[in-house]
Amino acid sequence: MTKVQEIEDQTTQLPEEEVKERQKEDQKFLDLANKKIGQGKYIEKIGRRKEAVARVRIWDNEVDKEFSILINDLDYKNYFQNLEFRKIVESPLKKVNLSKKFKITVKVKGGGKRGQAEAIRLGLSRALVAFDETLKPRLKKAGFLTRDPRVVERKKYGKRKARKEEQWQKR
């Protein structure tokens, strides 16, 4: 017996409880896929990271085939040339399998590209939770709903930077 046949045998012999649980999850996903925000309405949330602030709006997508995120009136692939930043931005949608359901517009300012990408991720996650509260545990477990409080420490007087001092000489 090959490994593929063994795996198929294991999946066909699932306990009834597990089958019912999977059916419930499938039904929740179908309910979520049919849920709408409303014509011309949107959900707006704010995400922050370091000095970056992102205002994220999610709209119902009229064209189900198209996946669009506009950041400052540019497509997100043009705004973020780095693949890592693109993945950060689209990660909440991939986590909850709702990539093609929404059209997303973002206004972001301040900070660098990484801070902006992570601010967008937080704002998008908050907007998804506002859309449907059942998505919260999945996004929380992935760490997308936690505001990263780390910011640059201020420079102190008498020092070169926040903590770096002038080189000390004995004589």
Protein Blocks (a to p, Z undefined) as FASTA:
>chain_A
ZZklmmmmmmmmccfklmmmmmmmmmmmmmmmmpcfbghiacdddddehjbccddddddd
fblmbccddeehiafklmmmblklmmmmmmmmmmnopmkmpccddddeehjfklmmmmmm
mmmmmmmmmmpmklmmmmmmnopmpccfbdcddddehiablmlccdddfZZ
